[in-house]
Each structure stands twice: as structure tokens, then as C-alpha cells.
Amino acid sequence: MKVVKNLLFAAMALFTLFSCSLESSTPPPIIGGPDPVESILDRGFFVTNEGQFPNSGSVSFISNDLDVSEQKIYLNVNGSGDLGSGLQSMFFDTNGHAFIISNGGNFITAVNRSTFEHLGRAEMGLEVPRYGVVVGEKIYVTNQGDFTTPNDDYVAVLSLQDLSLEKKITVGSYVEHIFRGPNDLIYIEGTAFDQGNSIAVLDPSSNEIVETIETADALNSIALDNANIYALTAHKLQKFNLQTGALEQEIDLEDGQEARQLRYSDGNLYYTVGASVFKYNTSFADEVPSEPILSYVSGSEYGAVYGFEVHKNKIYIADAGDFTSKGFVEVFSAEGSSLGKFDVGVGPNGFYFNE
């Protein structure tokens, strides 16, 4: 396994440092940004690392073939710059840009997703931002606001052109992950820290909440396919019709399981229990799984499977360890065999595939 250090990005850094300064008072517009540049970053995935408060988080890169890994790619490319504490998540548009959310710094950093060149920063209208999606020429970002109440949680609508704030949409419930559905509606998890029992549906054509779907109590995650919304609590899995919002099926999970982190991939649902991964089909026709498809050994009390994703027949797990030193990422086959393990930054919490 080849681990490439800063030399991997040296040539790229020279180009980007001359073409875009982090100190510029007039950052370039996001739409119509720099011309696409092919790079190794187009053939791999990013890992967001939240960092140790109050220090900045970081982004790691690992190639799809698992032969190349690189740490702190934003710093390596731009030479300086702070991604903010509590680096929460990343999302993409279709025009070659990536957006990195800091919920401790209350800002979003925009970069070229092929070079990681700094393009701009959104700072207005954000209060504990969590997750984002792009629909058309707008960015939609969930914000938790005051932790003591869900009543002020909202979605910030930003211009993709210049990252300016256009609107705040109060949701009326907790907010967390946000998804663009196949019908171009936006679906928002009405939960935070296992508090909440709803999914808000936002219509980007009007920027209004048009429906609220009630789920079982203590919702912790949702997933979508082309026809359904799936909702997970610690002990229950539900299926809702995407078009009507009606509850179609539900199952109770195994006694003693504390299920979390629901994901959808290729006709199957995946969720975690402790340091194990379980698989279930979307037809809800089979018995509830009692045995995991994989388990791994974690020495972390709170950081086991701190990040989790399933993508193209591979399972990705991030372990945050002690949250003060490097965490690690391990990639598994669909059958549960380990394909590779990598050191990453402090507090790895998510995977983002640059495709």
C-alpha cells in the first residue's frame, strides 16, 4: 500500500496558490469558477475529520483503489487556511465544487473538488450548520441554532453564485441530515441527538415546508431510494411512500440492539449496532437480521463506527478512537472482508465520494 505525502499535491499547490489567494477580499463567484482540472482527487473519496475543539478539522483523501492516501489536503493545496472547528460534513454541486461545513466556526468553505483550491466562504446566516445539499442554483443547509430548543432550527438558503444568504426557513422541529429526493423535493431529518420524530419535506420551487411526515419516536436517521423513505430508531425500521408520505411497512428490530446510521445502497438497507453492521432488504419480507454481516474491533468507548457509509459494494467505517489523536478508516467488501485500513485525522465522521 502506497501512502503519498505532500509531494502528491505539490504541483497542484503551486498552480492554485498563484491563481487564488485566501486573503482576497473579493473571492471569485462559485458558479463559473475555475476550469475543470483532472487530478487524482477525481478517483477517490474524502474523509471529513471534525478535529479536537477548538482546533481546525481537516479532510483526508483515499483513492478508489486504496493505493493512495493523503492527509490535510486543504492545507497542502492552499498552503494555509482554517476549515474551522467541529468540521461536520461535506457536499457537492454538479459544477465541480465541494462545500465543507464547520459547525463550530459557523461557516462553509467552498473548494474546487478536483484540486481543493479555495474558492470562497459563506459566513452569514449560519448558526451551528450541519448538512447541506444543492438544488439548482441554491444551497440548502440545516442549522440547529440554540441547542436547548428545536423551535429555532432552520434551513439556510444560500446563493450558489456568491454564497450570500437568501432566506431562513424555520422547520419547527429538530434538523439534521438533508437529502435531495428523486422528485427534486428536499427531505430533512427531524431529529438531533435522538430527539425528534418527523421528516420535513421542503419544496425548493417555493422554499416552503409542504409536508411533515411523522415517524416513530427517537428517530436517528433516514435514507431514500426512488420510491420510499426509510426511517430508523434504535428499535424500529419504517418504510414510507415517497410520493404520498404514507407509512407502508414497519418492523421491530432484535431485542437488545441499539440500531443507528441507516444507509441505502443497491436495493438494500444497512445500519450499525455498536461496532457491527447489519443488512436488510427493502421489501421488508425477510426476518429481522440477528447476525451482522461484519464486526470489527474498536478500542473507543464513543468513537466506534463514528462515520459509516456503503457505496458500490464496499462498506466504509471510520473510528474516532480517543478524539485527541488520529482516527482510522477501514474499508470492507460486501461480504465483510477487510480491504484496507488507513490513519486519518482527529474525529473522522463521514465519507464523500468524488464521482
N, C-alpha and C positions, 0 to 999 in steps of 0.2 A: 504494500500500500504506500503510495507516494503522498507525502504531506508537503505542500508547497507554501513557503513563507512569502515575505513581502515582494520577492523578485517577480512573482507571478503577475503582480499589478503595477510593476514599476513603469513600464512603457505607457500603460493606460493613465497612470497618475500624472506623468509629465504632460500628456495631452490635456487632461481635464483641469489641471491646475492653471494652465495658461488660458483655457477657454472660459473658465467660470470661477470667480473669486467668491469665497464665503462672506467676505466683508462688503460685497456690493450692496449699495443702498437701493438699487433698482434691479432685483432679480428678474431673470427672463421669464416670460409667460410660460405656463406649463404646456398648454396646447401649442403646437408648432415649435416645440423645443428643439434640441439638437438633433441632427440627422442620426438615424439608427447606425449603431456600430456593432458589428458582430464580435462577440467575445465568449470566453469560456463561461461567463455568467449565464448565457442563454442555454446552457446544457447542464443545469443542475438546480439545486434548491437552496433557499435561505433558511437559516435558523435565527429567530429573534431571541436575544438574551436580555432579560429585564435589568440585570445589574444589581449591585448592592447599594441601596439608598444611603447617601444622596449622590452616589457616583453615576456616571452615564452608563446606559445599557450599550449593547453592541449587536452587530449582525455577523453571523458566520455563513460561509458558503461551503457546500459539498457538491461535487459533481455527480451526475446521474449514475455514472459507472463506479462511483465510490472510490475512485483513484486519487482525487484531488480534494483537499480541504484547505480553507484559509480563514483566519480569524480577523475580526475587526476590519472588515473590508471597507467600511465608510471612512475610517481614519486612514487606512492605507492608500485609498484613492485620492482623497481630498487633502491629506496632509495635516489637517486639523479639523476641529468641529465637534460639537457635542450633540448626541442624539437624545439626551435627556434621561432623567432617572425614571425608573418604572417603565422601561420600554415594553409596551403592551402587545403590539401586533403590527402587521404589515398588510397592505392590499395593493392591487394593481388596477390600472386602466388598460384600454386596448391600444393605446398610442405609445407604448414603450416607457411608461413611467411607473415607479413604485412609491408608496407613501408609508412612512414609518411613524407610528403613534407613540408618543411619550405621555403617559397619564400622570406622571409626577411633574413633568415640565409643562404640561398643558399646551403642547404644540405638536404639529405634524411636519415632518421633514420630507420633501419631495426629492427624488433622485431619478436619474436615468437607470432603468432596470438592467440595461446591458453593460453599463460602465460604472454605475454607482456614483456618477458625477452629481454633485449637489445642484439642485435647480431652484429651490425656494423653500419657504417655511410658512405655514399657517399658524397664527397665534391668537387671532381674535375669535371670541365666541366659543372657546373650548374650556370645559370645566370637568376634569377627570375623564378625558376621552378614552374610549375602549376599543371599538372596532369600526371599520368603515367599508363602504362599497362605492363604486362609481356607476352611475346610470346616466347615459347621455353625456352632457357637459356639466354634471353636478356631482359633488361628493357628499355622501351621507355618513355621518359619524355619530355613534351613540355616545352620550355623556351622562355620567352618573351624578354629577353635581354634589349636593350635600349627602354624605353617607347615612345620615340619620333618618332620611325620609325618601320614599320613591316618588313623591309628588312633584319634585322639580326635575326629574330625569327627562332628558330630551334628546332629539336628533338635531345636530347642527347641519345645515345645508350650506355647502361652500361652492364657490365658482371654481371649476376646473381651470379656467383661463388664468386667474391670478390668485387663487386660494383665499379670496375675500369671503367674509360671512354674508350670506344672503337671507337666512331665516333660521329661527329656532322653532322646532316643532315639539311641543310638550306631549309626552306619550301618556302620562297618567299612571305609569307603573314603573317598576324597575326595568332597566335596559342593559343588554349585554351584547351578544353576537348579533350581527345583522347580515342578511342574505338577500341577494337579488334572485327572485324566482324566475322560472322559465316563462312566466306570463308578464315579466317586467315589473311586477309589483315587488315591494320590499317587505321582508318578514323580519321581525325584531323579537328576540327572546325577551320575555317579560320576567327576567329573573336576575338576581345578583346575590352571590353567596348563598344559593339555595333558598332564597326568599322570593316568592312570586309564583303565579300560576296562570300565565297568559302569553299569547303571541299576538303582537300588534301588526296589522297589515297597513302599510303606507303606500299610497298611490303617488308616484313621482310626477304624474301629469298635473296633479292639483296640490301636491305637497301637503296632503291631509291624511290623517289616520281614518281609514274607511271601514275597518272591521277589527274586532278584538276576539280572538279565539281563546276560550277558557280551557286550561289543561288541568291535570291533577296537581295537587299542592306540592310545593317544594320542587318545582321544575328546575333542572340543572343544565339541560342542553337540548337543542333541536337539530334536525337535519332535513334536507329536502331532496326529492327526486322530481321527475317530470310530472308526477300525478299526485303526490302525497307530501304531507308534513309529518315528521315523526318527532315525538316529544318523550323525553326521558326524565324520570325522577329516580331516586335511589332504589325504588322497589317496583316501578311500573313503567311499561313501554306502551305508548299510544300511537295510533295512526289516524290522521285527519285528511279528508279530501281537500286537495289544494284549491279546487275551484269553489267549493261550497263552504269549506271550513267545518264540515260536519265530522264528528267522531265516528269512525268506521269500525275500528277494532282496538282492543287493548288486552294486555297480558300482565299478570303479576310475575315478577322475577323470583328467583330462588330465595328462600328464607336465608337471612344472614348476609346476603350480598348487598353491597352499597355501590350501585352502578353509577357511572359518570361518563362524560365525554362521548356522547353519541356521534357517530360518523356514518355516512353513507358512501358506498363505493361499489359499482358494478353489480347492482341488484341485491346487495347485502348490507346489513346494519352491523356496526361494530361498537362495542362500548368497553369500558375498563372497570375492573373491580380490584382495588389495590394495585399490585404490580402484575396483573393478569389482563388478557384481552379475550373477550367473548365475541362470538359471531352468531347472527340470527338473520333469517331470510325475511324479505319484506312482505311475503304472503301471509305471515303470522300463522302458517299451517303446521309448523313443527312444534314439538315440545320445547319448553324453555331450556336453553343450554345449561347444563350443570357442570360441564368441564370447559376450561378455557382452551383456546387454540394456541396460546403461548403464555408463558410466565417467565419473568426474569428476576434476577436477584438485585435488590436495591438496598443500600445501607442508609437511605434517607428516610427520616420519620415523616416528613411532609412533602418531599420533592419527588417521590416515586411517580412515574408517568405524569410529570408536570406539564409536558407537552405530548400531544398524541395526534397522529394522522394516518389515514390509509389512502394509498394512491397507487394506481396501476399495479395491483397485486403485490404491493410491498406495504409493510407496516412500520411506522416510524414512531419511536419513543424517545422522549427527552427526559432525563433525570437531573434534577436540580441539586442533588447532593446536600451540602450544608448551607447553600445560598451565599457563601462567602468566598468560595474558590470555584474553580472550573467545574461545570457540569459536564454531562456526556450525552451523546446521541447514539442510539443503536437502531440499526435497520434490519428488519426481519423479512423473510419470504412469507407468502400467504400461508404456508404450512407451519410457520413458526421457527424456521431455522435462522440463526443469526448470519447476516451477510456482511456486517461491518460495524465497528464501534469507533466513535470519534470524540475527542475532547472538544468542547466548545466554550462559550463564555459563562459568566455567572448567571444562574437562574434561567436556563433555556426553557421557553414556554410555547413555541409554535413553529410550524413548518409552512413554507410558502414556495410553491413550485413555479419556476420561471419558464413558462411554456406559452 
